[in-house]
Amino acid sequence: MSPPPPPYILEDRTGSLTHTDFDDLYDRIFFHISRAPANGTTTIIYNMNVRGSPHRDGLPFHGQPVVLLKFPPDERLGTITYLDAQQPQTMQNYLRKSAMFGSSLFRKFTASDGREYQWGHHMFDGQEWSCLVAHFDVKPPDARPYDPQVSGNYLTIYEQFFPLTLELLASLMIMRHIKKHHL
């Protein structure tokens, strides 16, 4: 009997909401996240072919976006667009509060597989954000960095849920935005 495949562990290179790379430790998938320079309130997620690096970042960028997260100038919740679907959806409807009078830091979304998944803040020890099929861990503030080029933050996605990677990443970015801007 062979062991289960390793989960997808995406290293958040900078910890920033508006400029970072999420690179799988086993080089299976890579994403780049940045703010659009034109208006400064649209966060774009790109599916990349190679791991993020200072060398890659120094080259002219010609990626095709896969998700647009459009926020109004005051950083309230805006719209999310998966570019393969072309239909924008309000973030409020896409990522709904889990309970009518509950915390804004516990929200659920319906994924492309038709199931509901919920993100919650500090649901389990050691996990900044938790979902049934994934979790986002933040390096403790007192831990020494192994490499100053790395944030120490990791998004772990269980292997059988790999098809939901983009949806989990996009919804996590919105959840982190909600927390940062106290929405």
Beta strands, then each sheet from edge to edge (+ up, - down):
strand 1: 8-12
strand 2: 19-24
strand 3: 30-35
strand 4: 42-48
strand 5: 65-70
strand 6: 79-82
strand 7: 89-90
strand 8: 96-97
strand 9: 106-110
strand 10: 116-121
strand 11: 129-131
strand 12: 134-137
strand 13: 153-157
sheet 1: 7+ 6- 5+ 4- 3+ 2- 1+ 13- 12+ 11- 10+ 9- 8+
end
